[in-house]
Amino acid sequence: MHVGVEDDFRPARKAHPAFVVDVEQVAKAVEAAGHPVAWADPAEIPGRLRFHTFDAVGNRIEFLAG
């Protein structure tokens, strides 16, 4: 994935990419790297374990189980 940078950059707090991954393994790696892991309400998407975090410049990113 490549993301460009704009001069008037503002981090996205609502809009975000989502990646299907081994969500528990990725959550451990994200926490180990010092980033927050906020688990989503499981009732929002039944059967899909998922969490949100933020990249180094504040953009929201979602990771969910396949």
N, CA, C, O and CB atoms as a CASP TS submission, in Angstrom:
PFRMAT TS
TARGET T0000
AUTHOR 0000-0000-0000
METHOD Language model
MODEL 1
PARENT N/A
ATOM      1  N   MET     1       0.847  -1.166   0.000  1.00  0.00           N
ATOM      2  CA  MET     1       0.000   0.000   0.000  1.00  0.00           C
ATOM      3  C   MET     1       0.896   1.234   0.000  1.00  0.00           C
ATOM      4  O   MET     1       1.892   1.283   0.722  1.00  0.00           O
ATOM      5  CB  MET     1      -0.965  -0.005   1.217  1.00  0.00           C
ATOM      6  N   HIS     2       0.549   2.205  -0.791  1.00  0.00           N
ATOM      7  CA  HIS     2       1.281   3.466  -0.827  1.00  0.00           C
ATOM      8  C   HIS     2       0.298   4.589  -0.543  1.00  0.00           C
ATOM      9  O   HIS     2      -0.782   4.653  -1.131  1.00  0.00           O
ATOM     10  CB  HIS     2       1.997   3.675  -2.202  1.00  0.00           C
ATOM     11  N   VAL     3       0.684   5.461   0.356  1.00  0.00           N
ATOM     12  CA  VAL     3      -0.164   6.600   0.694  1.00  0.00           C
ATOM     13  C   VAL     3       0.652   7.861   0.483  1.00  0.00           C
ATOM     14  O   VAL     3       1.766   7.973   0.994  1.00  0.00           O
ATOM     15  CB  VAL     3      -0.698   6.508   2.165  1.00  0.00           C
ATOM     16  N   GLY     4       0.113   8.804  -0.258  1.00  0.00           N
ATOM     17  CA  GLY     4       0.811  10.055  -0.515  1.00  0.00           C
ATOM     18  C   GLY     4       0.646  11.041   0.634  1.00  0.00           C
ATOM     19  O   GLY     4      -0.215  10.872   1.498  1.00  0.00           O
ATOM     20  N   VAL     5       1.468  12.056   0.630  1.00  0.00           N
ATOM     21  CA  VAL     5       1.436  13.090   1.662  1.00  0.00           C
ATOM     22  C   VAL     5       1.039  14.409   1.018  1.00  0.00           C
ATOM     23  O   VAL     5       1.542  14.768  -0.046  1.00  0.00           O
ATOM     24  CB  VAL     5       2.813  13.216   2.382  1.00  0.00           C
ATOM     25  N   GLU     6       0.132  15.126   1.673  1.00  0.00           N
ATOM     26  CA  GLU     6      -0.318  16.419   1.184  1.00  0.00           C
ATOM     27  C   GLU     6       0.161  17.508   2.128  1.00  0.00           C
ATOM     28  O   GLU     6       0.312  17.275   3.327  1.00  0.00           O
ATOM     29  CB  GLU     6      -1.854  16.454   1.042  1.00  0.00           C
ATOM     30  N   ASP     7       0.402  18.702   1.586  1.00  0.00           N
ATOM     31  CA  ASP     7       0.888  19.813   2.404  1.00  0.00           C
ATOM     32  C   ASP     7      -0.061  20.159   3.550  1.00  0.00           C
ATOM     33  O   ASP     7       0.398  20.477   4.647  1.00  0.00           O
ATOM     34  CB  ASP     7       1.101  21.033   1.537  1.00  0.00           C
ATOM     35  N   ASP     8      -1.366  20.105   3.321  1.00  0.00           N
ATOM     36  CA  ASP     8      -2.337  20.451   4.360  1.00  0.00           C
ATOM     37  C   ASP     8      -2.889  19.196   5.040  1.00  0.00           C
ATOM     38  O   ASP     8      -4.086  19.112   5.312  1.00  0.00           O
ATOM     39  CB  ASP     8      -3.486  21.276   3.761  1.00  0.00           C
ATOM     40  N   PHE     9      -2.025  18.234   5.310  1.00  0.00           N
ATOM     41  CA  PHE     9      -2.383  16.934   5.876  1.00  0.00           C
ATOM     42  C   PHE     9      -3.130  17.055   7.194  1.00  0.00           C
ATOM     43  O   PHE     9      -2.747  17.826   8.074  1.00  0.00           O
ATOM     44  CB  PHE     9      -1.145  16.103   6.076  1.00  0.00           C
ATOM     45  N   ARG    10      -4.207  16.275   7.317  1.00  0.00           N
ATOM     46  CA  ARG    10      -4.934  16.082   8.570  1.00  0.00           C
ATOM     47  C   ARG    10      -5.184  14.586   8.706  1.00  0.00           C
ATOM     48  O   ARG    10      -5.664  13.967   7.757  1.00  0.00           O
ATOM     49  CB  ARG    10      -6.289  16.906   8.603  1.00  0.00           C
ATOM     50  N   PRO    11      -4.876  13.983   9.852  1.00  0.00           N
ATOM     51  CA  PRO    11      -5.107  12.545  10.001  1.00  0.00           C
ATOM     52  C   PRO    11      -6.593  12.211   9.923  1.00  0.00           C
ATOM     53  O   PRO    11      -7.434  12.962  10.417  1.00  0.00           O
ATOM     54  CB  PRO    11      -4.529  12.047  11.329  1.00  0.00           C
ATOM     55  N   ALA    12      -6.907  11.081   9.300  1.00  0.00           N
ATOM     56  CA  ALA    12      -8.289  10.618   9.207  1.00  0.00           C
ATOM     57  C   ALA    12      -8.663   9.924  10.506  1.00  0.00           C
ATOM     58  O   ALA    12      -8.016   8.954  10.900  1.00  0.00           O
ATOM     59  CB  ALA    12      -8.484   9.663   7.993  1.00  0.00           C
ATOM     60  N   ARG    13      -9.695  10.408  11.171  1.00  0.00           N
ATOM     61  CA  ARG    13     -10.136   9.812  12.431  1.00  0.00           C
ATOM     62  C   ARG    13     -11.321   8.872  12.259  1.00  0.00           C
ATOM     63  O   ARG    13     -11.528   7.993  13.096  1.00  0.00           O
ATOM     64  CB  ARG    13     -10.495  10.896  13.411  1.00  0.00           C
ATOM     65  N   LYS    14     -12.101   9.033  11.201  1.00  0.00           N
ATOM     66  CA  LYS    14     -13.254   8.172  10.955  1.00  0.00           C
ATOM     67  C   LYS    14     -13.005   7.263   9.746  1.00  0.00           C
ATOM     68  O   LYS    14     -13.068   6.039   9.866  1.00  0.00           O
ATOM     69  CB  LYS    14     -14.521   9.023  10.734  1.00  0.00           C
ATOM     70  N   ALA    15     -12.724   7.857   8.588  1.00  0.00           N
ATOM     71  CA  ALA    15     -12.435   7.052   7.399  1.00  0.00           C
ATOM     72  C   ALA    15     -11.131   6.300   7.622  1.00  0.00           C
ATOM     73  O   ALA    15     -10.186   6.842   8.195  1.00  0.00           O
ATOM     74  CB  ALA    15     -12.349   7.943   6.118  1.00  0.00           C
ATOM     75  N   HIS    16     -11.080   5.039   7.167  1.00  0.00           N
ATOM     76  CA  HIS    16      -9.873   4.256   7.421  1.00  0.00           C
ATOM     77  C   HIS    16      -9.833   3.024   6.531  1.00  0.00           C
ATOM     78  O   HIS    16     -10.872   2.538   6.084  1.00  0.00           O
ATOM     79  CB  HIS    16      -9.798   3.845   8.896  1.00  0.00           C
ATOM     80  N   PRO    17      -8.624   2.518   6.275  1.00  0.00           N
ATOM     81  CA  PRO    17      -8.513   1.221   5.603  1.00  0.00           C
ATOM     82  C   PRO    17      -8.718   0.110   6.628  1.00  0.00           C
ATOM     83  O   PRO    17      -8.508   0.312   7.824  1.00  0.00           O
ATOM     84  CB  PRO    17      -7.129   1.071   4.893  1.00  0.00           C
ATOM     85  N   ALA    18      -9.125  -1.053   6.154  1.00  0.00           N
ATOM     86  CA  ALA    18      -9.275  -2.226   7.014  1.00  0.00           C
ATOM     87  C   ALA    18      -8.558  -3.400   6.354  1.00  0.00           C
ATOM     88  O   ALA    18      -8.631  -3.585   5.139  1.00  0.00           O
ATOM     89  CB  ALA    18     -10.788  -2.559   7.267  1.00  0.00           C
ATOM     90  N   PHE    19      -7.871  -4.182   7.166  1.00  0.00           N
ATOM     91  CA  PHE    19      -7.094  -5.308   6.662  1.00  0.00           C
ATOM     92  C   PHE    19      -7.561  -6.592   7.337  1.00  0.00           C
ATOM     93  O   PHE    19      -7.723  -6.627   8.557  1.00  0.00           O
ATOM     94  CB  PHE    19      -5.581  -5.086   6.898  1.00  0.00           C
ATOM     95  N   VAL    20      -7.779  -7.644   6.557  1.00  0.00           N
ATOM     96  CA  VAL    20      -8.137  -8.953   7.086  1.00  0.00           C
ATOM     97  C   VAL    20      -6.836  -9.683   7.399  1.00  0.00           C
ATOM     98  O   VAL    20      -6.008  -9.901   6.515  1.00  0.00           O
ATOM     99  CB  VAL    20      -9.029  -9.769   6.072  1.00  0.00           C
ATOM    100  N   VAL    21      -6.663 -10.060   8.673  1.00  0.00           N
ATOM    101  CA  VAL    21      -5.398 -10.621   9.151  1.00  0.00           C
ATOM    102  C   VAL    21      -5.664 -11.663  10.239  1.00  0.00           C
ATOM    103  O   VAL    21      -6.812 -11.909  10.609  1.00  0.00           O
ATOM    104  CB  VAL    21      -4.471  -9.502   9.688  1.00  0.00           C
ATOM    105  N   ASP    22      -4.598 -12.264  10.741  1.00  0.00           N
ATOM    106  CA  ASP    22      -4.676 -13.039  11.985  1.00  0.00           C
ATOM    107  C   ASP    22      -4.747 -11.983  13.085  1.00  0.00           C
ATOM    108  O   ASP    22      -3.719 -11.520  13.577  1.00  0.00           O
ATOM    109  CB  ASP    22      -3.420 -14.049  12.178  1.00  0.00           C
ATOM    110  N   VAL    23      -5.953 -11.610  13.461  1.00  0.00           N
ATOM    111  CA  VAL    23      -6.177 -10.403  14.259  1.00  0.00           C
ATOM    112  C   VAL    23      -5.527 -10.468  15.646  1.00  0.00           C
ATOM    113  O   VAL    23      -5.026  -9.454  16.131  1.00  0.00           O
ATOM    114  CB  VAL    23      -7.662 -10.166  14.412  1.00  0.00           C
ATOM    115  N   GLU    24      -5.525 -11.609  16.276  1.00  0.00           N
ATOM    116  CA  GLU    24      -4.912 -11.701  17.613  1.00  0.00           C
ATOM    117  C   GLU    24      -3.396 -11.547  17.526  1.00  0.00           C
ATOM    118  O   GLU    24      -2.794 -10.891  18.376  1.00  0.00           O
ATOM    119  CB  GLU    24      -5.269 -13.048  18.283  1.00  0.00           C
ATOM    120  N   GLN    25      -2.779 -12.137  16.523  1.00  0.00           N
ATOM    121  CA  GLN    25      -1.329 -12.022  16.339  1.00  0.00           C
ATOM    122  C   GLN    25      -0.948 -10.569  16.012  1.00  0.00           C
ATOM    123  O   GLN    25       0.023 -10.044  16.556  1.00  0.00           O
ATOM    124  CB  GLN    25      -0.845 -12.978  15.210  1.00  0.00           C
ATOM    125  N   VAL    26      -1.704  -9.934  15.136  1.00  0.00           N
ATOM    126  CA  VAL    26      -1.411  -8.554  14.768  1.00  0.00           C
ATOM    127  C   VAL    26      -1.624  -7.625  15.962  1.00  0.00           C
ATOM    128  O   VAL    26      -0.843  -6.694  16.161  1.00  0.00           O
ATOM    129  CB  VAL    26      -2.289  -8.115  13.584  1.00  0.00           C
ATOM    130  N   ALA    27      -2.658  -7.860  16.753  1.00  0.00           N
ATOM    131  CA  ALA    27      -2.896  -7.032  17.943  1.00  0.00           C
ATOM    132  C   ALA    27      -1.704  -7.104  18.892  1.00  0.00           C
ATOM    133  O   ALA    27      -1.285  -6.083  19.437  1.00  0.00           O
ATOM    134  CB  ALA    27      -4.183  -7.482  18.671  1.00  0.00           C
ATOM    135  N   LYS    28      -1.160  -8.289  19.092  1.00  0.00           N
ATOM    136  CA  LYS    28       0.023  -8.434  19.956  1.00  0.00           C
ATOM    137  C   LYS    28       1.209  -7.656  19.400  1.00  0.00           C
ATOM    138  O   LYS    28       1.925  -6.992  20.150  1.00  0.00           O
ATOM    139  CB  LYS    28       0.399  -9.919  20.111  1.00  0.00           C
ATOM    140  N   ALA    29       1.421  -7.735  18.088  1.00  0.00           N
ATOM    141  CA  ALA    29       2.536  -7.022  17.467  1.00  0.00           C
ATOM    142  C   ALA    29       2.353  -5.511  17.549  1.00  0.00           C
ATOM    143  O   ALA    29       3.314  -4.780  17.790  1.00  0.00           O
ATOM    144  CB  ALA    29       2.688  -7.447  16.012  1.00  0.00           C
ATOM    145  N   VAL    30       1.126  -5.043  17.348  1.00  0.00           N
ATOM    146  CA  VAL    30       0.839  -3.603  17.423  1.00  0.00           C
ATOM    147  C   VAL    30       1.100  -3.092  18.842  1.00  0.00           C
ATOM    148  O   VAL    30       1.732  -2.052  19.024  1.00  0.00           O
ATOM    149  CB  VAL    30      -0.634  -3.310  17.002  1.00  0.00           C
ATOM    150  N   GLU    31       0.610  -3.830  19.848  1.00  0.00           N
ATOM    151  CA  GLU    31       0.847  -3.439  21.243  1.00  0.00           C
ATOM    152  C   GLU    31       2.333  -3.477  21.578  1.00  0.00           C
ATOM    153  O   GLU    31       2.836  -2.584  22.260  1.00  0.00           O
ATOM    154  CB  GLU    31       0.071  -4.358  22.197  1.00  0.00           C
ATOM    155  N   ALA    32       3.040  -4.502  21.105  1.00  0.00           N
ATOM    156  CA  ALA    32       4.480  -4.621  21.376  1.00  0.00           C
ATOM    157  C   ALA    32       5.253  -3.460  20.772  1.00  0.00           C
ATOM    158  O   ALA    32       6.306  -3.073  21.280  1.00  0.00           O
ATOM    159  CB  ALA    32       5.021  -5.947  20.827  1.00  0.00           C
ATOM    160  N   ALA    33       4.727  -2.904  19.683  1.00  0.00           N
ATOM    161  CA  ALA    33       5.373  -1.756  19.036  1.00  0.00           C
ATOM    162  C   ALA    33       4.993  -0.438  19.710  1.00  0.00           C
ATOM    163  O   ALA    33       5.451   0.627  19.298  1.00  0.00           O
ATOM    164  CB  ALA    33       4.999  -1.707  17.554  1.00  0.00           C
ATOM    165  N   GLY    34       4.155  -0.511  20.745  1.00  0.00           N
ATOM    166  CA  GLY    34       3.814   0.687  21.505  1.00  0.00           C
ATOM    167  C   GLY    34       2.607   1.463  21.007  1.00  0.00           C
ATOM    168  O   GLY    34       2.416   2.621  21.378  1.00  0.00           O
ATOM    169  N   HIS    35       1.790   0.836  20.168  1.00  0.00           N
ATOM    170  CA  HIS    35       0.597   1.498  19.640  1.00  0.00           C
ATOM    171  C   HIS    35      -0.645   0.993  20.363  1.00  0.00           C
ATOM    172  O   HIS    35      -0.660  -0.144  20.835  1.00  0.00           O
ATOM    173  CB  HIS    35       0.467   1.261  18.119  1.00  0.00           C
ATOM    174  N   PRO    36      -1.686   1.813  20.458  1.00  0.00           N
ATOM    175  CA  PRO    36      -2.899   1.384  21.153  1.00  0.00           C
ATOM    176  C   PRO    36      -3.688   0.369  20.325  1.00  0.00           C
ATOM    177  O   PRO    36      -3.659   0.390  19.095  1.00  0.00           O
ATOM    178  CB  PRO    36      -3.779   2.594  21.476  1.00  0.00           C
ATOM    179  N   VAL    37      -4.390  -0.514  21.027  1.00  0.00           N
ATOM    180  CA  VAL    37      -5.306  -1.468  20.402  1.00  0.00           C
ATOM    181  C   VAL    37      -6.661  -1.266  21.064  1.00  0.00           C
ATOM    182  O   VAL    37      -6.810  -1.483  22.266  1.00  0.00           O
ATOM    183  CB  VAL    37      -4.799  -2.965  20.550  1.00  0.00           C
ATOM    184  N   ALA    38      -7.650  -0.849  20.276  1.00  0.00           N
ATOM    185  CA  ALA    38      -9.004  -0.631  20.787  1.00  0.00           C
ATOM    186  C   ALA    38      -9.924  -1.654  20.132  1.00  0.00           C
ATOM    187  O   ALA    38     -10.261  -1.531  18.954  1.00  0.00           O
ATOM    188  CB  ALA    38      -9.498   0.838  20.506  1.00  0.00           C
ATOM    189  N   TRP    39     -10.325  -2.660  20.895  1.00  0.00           N
ATOM    190  CA  TRP    39     -11.190  -3.709  20.358  1.00  0.00           C
ATOM    191  C   TRP    39     -12.576  -3.143  20.091  1.00  0.00           C
ATOM    192  O   TRP    39     -13.130  -2.412  20.913  1.00  0.00           O
ATOM    193  CB  TRP    39     -11.271  -4.911  21.330  1.00  0.00           C
ATOM    194  N   ALA    40     -13.128  -3.487  18.938  1.00  0.00           N
ATOM    195  CA  ALA    40     -14.452  -3.011  18.532  1.00  0.00           C
ATOM    196  C   ALA    40     -15.542  -3.818  19.227  1.00  0.00           C
ATOM    197  O   ALA    40     -15.318  -4.954  19.644  1.00  0.00           O
ATOM    198  CB  ALA    40     -14.616  -3.099  17.001  1.00  0.00           C
ATOM    199  N   ASP    41     -16.707  -3.226  19.345  1.00  0.00           N
ATOM    200  CA  ASP    41     -17.881  -3.891  19.903  1.00  0.00           C
ATOM    201  C   ASP    41     -18.247  -5.068  18.995  1.00  0.00           C
ATOM    202  O   ASP    41     -18.549  -4.861  17.820  1.00  0.00           O
ATOM    203  CB  ASP    41     -19.083  -2.894  20.048  1.00  0.00           C
ATOM    204  N   PRO    42     -18.228  -6.298  19.518  1.00  0.00           N
ATOM    205  CA  PRO    42     -18.509  -7.457  18.673  1.00  0.00           C
ATOM    206  C   PRO    42     -19.938  -7.478  18.117  1.00  0.00           C
ATOM    207  O   PRO    42     -20.211  -8.192  17.153  1.00  0.00           O
ATOM    208  CB  PRO    42     -18.261  -8.716  19.456  1.00  0.00           C
ATOM    209  N   ALA    43     -20.832  -6.718  18.701  1.00  0.00           N
ATOM    210  CA  ALA    43     -22.211  -6.660  18.204  1.00  0.00           C
ATOM    211  C   ALA    43     -22.316  -5.852  16.910  1.00  0.00           C
ATOM    212  O   ALA    43     -23.292  -5.997  16.174  1.00  0.00           O
ATOM    213  CB  ALA    43     -23.127  -6.054  19.268  1.00  0.00           C
ATOM    214  N   GLU    44     -21.331  -5.008  16.622  1.00  0.00           N
ATOM    215  CA  GLU    44     -21.376  -4.185  15.410  1.00  0.00           C
ATOM    216  C   GLU    44     -21.287  -5.028  14.145  1.00  0.00           C
ATOM    217  O   GLU    44     -22.028  -4.795  13.190  1.00  0.00           O
ATOM    218  CB  GLU    44     -20.247  -3.164  15.426  1.00  0.00           C
ATOM    219  N   ILE    45     -20.383  -6.009  14.130  1.00  0.00           N
ATOM    220  CA  ILE    45     -20.258  -6.945  13.006  1.00  0.00           C
ATOM    221  C   ILE    45     -20.163  -8.343  13.631  1.00  0.00           C
ATOM    222  O   ILE    45     -19.063  -8.833  13.887  1.00  0.00           O
ATOM    223  CB  ILE    45     -18.981  -6.612  12.079  1.00  0.00           C
ATOM    224  N   PRO    46     -21.308  -8.982  13.876  1.00  0.00           N
ATOM    225  CA  PRO    46     -21.292 -10.290  14.534  1.00  0.00           C
ATOM    226  C   PRO    46     -20.379 -11.286  13.826  1.00  0.00           C
ATOM    227  O   PRO    46     -20.397 -11.412  12.602  1.00  0.00           O
ATOM    228  CB  PRO    46     -22.697 -10.850  14.604  1.00  0.00           C
ATOM    229  N   GLY    47     -19.577 -11.993  14.631  1.00  0.00           N
ATOM    230  CA  GLY    47     -18.687 -13.009  14.097  1.00  0.00           C
ATOM    231  C   GLY    47     -17.361 -12.490  13.569  1.00  0.00           C
ATOM    232  O   GLY    47     -16.554 -13.280  13.079  1.00  0.00           O
ATOM    233  N   ARG    48     -17.106 -11.182  13.651  1.00  0.00           N
ATOM    234  CA  ARG    48     -15.837 -10.620  13.148  1.00  0.00           C
ATOM    235  C   ARG    48     -15.093  -9.915  14.283  1.00  0.00           C
ATOM    236  O   ARG    48     -15.423  -8.784  14.640  1.00  0.00           O
ATOM    237  CB  ARG    48     -16.096  -9.624  11.972  1.00  0.00           C
ATOM    238  N   LEU    49     -14.102 -10.578  14.840  1.00  0.00           N
ATOM    239  CA  LEU    49     -13.246  -9.976  15.847  1.00  0.00           C
ATOM    240  C   LEU    49     -12.398  -8.923  15.159  1.00  0.00           C
ATOM    241  O   LEU    49     -11.780  -9.203  14.133  1.00  0.00           O
ATOM    242  CB  LEU    49     -12.360 -11.045  16.562  1.00  0.00           C
ATOM    243  N   ARG    50     -12.356  -7.693  15.717  1.00  0.00           N
ATOM    244  CA  ARG    50     -11.611  -6.633  15.051  1.00  0.00           C
ATOM    245  C   ARG    50     -11.176  -5.570  16.053  1.00  0.00           C
ATOM    246  O   ARG    50     -11.736  -5.451  17.142  1.00  0.00           O
ATOM    247  CB  ARG    50     -12.453  -6.002  13.938  1.00  0.00           C
ATOM    248  N   PHE    51     -10.161  -4.798  15.657  1.00  0.00           N
ATOM    249  CA  PHE    51      -9.695  -3.692  16.489  1.00  0.00           C
ATOM    250  C   PHE    51      -9.245  -2.544  15.611  1.00  0.00           C
ATOM    251  O   PHE    51      -9.000  -2.703  14.415  1.00  0.00           O
ATOM    252  CB  PHE    51      -8.551  -4.140  17.415  1.00  0.00           C
ATOM    253  N   HIS    52      -9.144  -1.382  16.237  1.00  0.00           N
ATOM    254  CA  HIS    52      -8.632  -0.181  15.574  1.00  0.00           C
ATOM    255  C   HIS    52      -7.366   0.270  16.288  1.00  0.00           C
ATOM    256  O   HIS    52      -7.184   0.026  17.480  1.00  0.00           O
ATOM    257  CB  HIS    52      -9.701   0.960  15.564  1.00  0.00           C
ATOM    258  N   THR    53      -6.507   0.923  15.543  1.00  0.00           N
ATOM    259  CA  THR    53      -5.312   1.553  16.081  1.00  0.00           C
ATOM    260  C   THR    53      -5.039   2.780  15.227  1.00  0.00           C
ATOM    261  O   THR    53      -5.819   3.106  14.332  1.00  0.00           O
ATOM    262  CB  THR    53      -4.084   0.567  16.094  1.00  0.00           C
ATOM    263  N   PHE    54      -3.952   3.448  15.498  1.00  0.00           N
ATOM    264  CA  PHE    54      -3.573   4.632  14.734  1.00  0.00           C
ATOM    265  C   PHE    54      -2.136   4.488  14.275  1.00  0.00           C
ATOM    266  O   PHE    54      -1.294   3.970  15.008  1.00  0.00           O
ATOM    267  CB  PHE    54      -3.753   5.921  15.571  1.00  0.00           C
ATOM    268  N   ASP    55      -1.851   4.948  13.054  1.00  0.00           N
ATOM    269  CA  ASP    55      -0.480   4.901  12.565  1.00  0.00           C
ATOM    270  C   ASP    55       0.333   6.023  13.210  1.00  0.00           C
ATOM    271  O   ASP    55      -0.180   6.761  14.051  1.00  0.00           O
ATOM    272  CB  ASP    55      -0.443   5.015  11.020  1.00  0.00           C
ATOM    273  N   ALA    56       1.576   6.145  12.822  1.00  0.00           N
ATOM    274  CA  ALA    56       2.498   7.091  13.465  1.00  0.00           C
ATOM    275  C   ALA    56       2.096   8.554  13.316  1.00  0.00           C
ATOM    276  O   ALA    56       2.549   9.400  14.087  1.00  0.00           O
ATOM    277  CB  ALA    56       3.869   6.907  12.903  1.00  0.00           C
ATOM    278  N   VAL    57       1.251   8.864  12.332  1.00  0.00           N
ATOM    279  CA  VAL    57       0.823  10.261  12.152  1.00  0.00           C
ATOM    280  C   VAL    57      -0.650  10.468  12.495  1.00  0.00           C
ATOM    281  O   VAL    57      -1.211  11.527  12.216  1.00  0.00           O
ATOM    282  CB  VAL    57       1.074  10.702  10.717  1.00  0.00           C
ATOM    283  N   GLY    58      -1.276   9.458  13.099  1.00  0.00           N
ATOM    284  CA  GLY    58      -2.620   9.628  13.616  1.00  0.00           C
ATOM    285  C   GLY    58      -3.773   9.121  12.775  1.00  0.00           C
ATOM    286  O   GLY    58      -4.929   9.342  13.138  1.00  0.00           O
ATOM    287  N   ASN    59      -3.506   8.448  11.663  1.00  0.00           N
ATOM    288  CA  ASN    59      -4.584   7.885  10.847  1.00  0.00           C
ATOM    289  C   ASN    59      -5.136   6.615  11.488  1.00  0.00           C
ATOM    290  O   ASN    59      -4.375   5.787  11.989  1.00  0.00           O
ATOM    291  CB  ASN    59      -4.084   7.586   9.421  1.00  0.00           C
ATOM    292  N   ARG    60      -6.439   6.464  11.473  1.00  0.00           N
ATOM    293  CA  ARG    60      -7.102   5.292  12.026  1.00  0.00           C
ATOM    294  C   ARG    60      -6.941   4.108  11.057  1.00  0.00           C
ATOM    295  O   ARG    60      -7.064   4.269   9.842  1.00  0.00           O
ATOM    296  CB  ARG    60      -8.609   5.589  12.296  1.00  0.00           C
ATOM    297  N   ILE    61      -6.662   2.914  11.615  1.00  0.00           N
ATOM    298  CA  ILE    61      -6.510   1.698  10.835  1.00  0.00           C
ATOM    299  C   ILE    61      -7.279   0.589  11.543  1.00  0.00           C
ATOM    300  O   ILE    61      -7.247   0.490  12.770  1.00  0.00           O
ATOM    301  CB  ILE    61      -5.002   1.321  10.653  1.00  0.00           C
ATOM    302  N   GLU    62      -7.961  -0.236  10.778  1.00  0.00           N
ATOM    303  CA  GLU    62      -8.723  -1.352  11.333  1.00  0.00           C
ATOM    304  C   GLU    62      -8.121  -2.678  10.875  1.00  0.00           C
ATOM    305  O   GLU    62      -7.709  -2.828   9.724  1.00  0.00           O
ATOM    306  CB  GLU    62     -10.210  -1.261  10.916  1.00  0.00           C
ATOM    307  N   PHE    63      -8.080  -3.635  11.800  1.00  0.00           N
ATOM    308  CA  PHE    63      -7.649  -5.002  11.493  1.00  0.00           C
ATOM    309  C   PHE    63      -8.768  -5.930  11.941  1.00  0.00           C
ATOM    310  O   PHE    63      -9.283  -5.800  13.051  1.00  0.00           O
ATOM    311  CB  PHE    63      -6.278  -5.365  12.200  1.00  0.00           C
ATOM    312  N   LEU    64      -9.147  -6.877  11.065  1.00  0.00           N
ATOM    313  CA  LEU    64     -10.219  -7.791  11.431  1.00  0.00           C
ATOM    314  C   LEU    64      -9.910  -9.207  11.015  1.00  0.00           C
ATOM    315  O   LEU    64      -9.154  -9.458  10.076  1.00  0.00           O
ATOM    316  CB  LEU    64     -11.518  -7.351  10.815  1.00  0.00           C
ATOM    317  N   ALA    65     -10.528 -10.143  11.756  1.00  0.00           N
ATOM    318  CA  ALA    65     -10.337 -11.556  11.490  1.00  0.00           C
ATOM    319  C   ALA    65     -11.067 -11.944  10.216  1.00  0.00           C
ATOM    320  O   ALA    65     -12.127 -11.400   9.907  1.00  0.00           O
ATOM    321  CB  ALA    65     -10.823 -12.404  12.673  1.00  0.00           C
ATOM    322  N   GLY    66     -10.498 -12.882   9.484  1.00  0.00           N
ATOM    323  CA  GLY    66     -11.080 -13.348   8.231  1.00  0.00           C
ATOM    324  C   GLY    66     -12.267 -14.260   8.407  1.00  0.00           C
ATOM    325  O   GLY    66     -12.844 -14.718   7.421  1.00  0.00           O
TER
END
